[in-house]
Amino acid sequence: MDKGHIEQILAAPSDAGQRLDLFLATKIERFSRARIQAFIRSGHILLNGASCRAKQLVRAGDKIIVSEPEPEPLILEAEALLLPILFEDEHLLVVNKPAGMVVHPGAGVQSGTLVNALLHHVANLSGVGGVLRPGIVHRLDKDTSGCLVVAKHDVAHLRLSKQFSGRMVEKFYLALCAGRFTKPGDDIIKPIGRHPVHRQKMAVVDRGRAAHTRFDVITETNQWTLVLCQIHTGRTHQIRVHLHSIGHPVLGDKVYGNASADYDRQMLHSWRLGFFHPMAENWLEFEAGLPDDFLQSGVEESGLALARSVANRGKR
């Protein structure tokens, strides 16, 4: 076992009957349940001096030792990249991610990512997301622009992650779509999962995970329809899959629509993001202005007034 920070926990009678991973997630706030499960698998958590399983039930008097491993050496390089910042304090920052920027490194991509830029801008980013995803609470596709929140330390990361998993975060997107809609607005409630044939794609499938997107038409022209989408779940490619499923794919979407000489990317923009501050607990709300390619397509700033009115429905 690595000799990092060691924590000992004694289970009280009131703790009995809980799953070990859930119990520890409530006791050690800086660790997510997924990270605790990883520690259990790697032998960094012992129950009464022996290896254990995540689903084991805690008994009164159980002694649990958590030996936090030393952090992996960060192999990524900090890069002085353009990083449009909408908000920043000592706990988090909200960025307006440019279209074309990958959020975190992966296969074949080790530089030019949002993470590379963050490492240059912020010291000691939260490591909850793993060595390749420091600070990353959620993500946007490479060609989707707009609001994205980043955690600066582990407690902020875990509290923000709980808001995302608990569907407490407000997420509005603007999309340029093909065709004219027959309804001014509607809810698309269709399950999403892996495409049965093309496994790199997602699709509406009977055994997929529940997914809910609300759309409202903002502006229509002969070339496109601007819609405001609010997602109540966070499935991979959710808006793109749902809009394609009703016959109105996002323009420029090479995967779920058609490649177009008029658009260099899928015209999807994370316009508004709202959440509770992880430490102060006050509500925060941010908007990322229209990208240049939306403006060049003829979308007018005045259209945002209607989008804002629709997004504010039900608010005091």
PyMOL commands that set and color helices and strands:
alter all, ss='L'
color gray80, all
select helices_A, chain A and resi 13-15+20-27+33-41+114-121+154-165+238-245+292-296+303-311
alter helices_A, ss='H'
color red, helices_A
select strands_A, chain A and resi 6-10+45-47+63-67+85-88+92-97+145-151+170-177+185-189+192-194+202-204+212-220+225-231+268-276+283-287
alter strands_A, ss='S'
color yellow, strands_A
deselect
rebuild
show_as cartoon
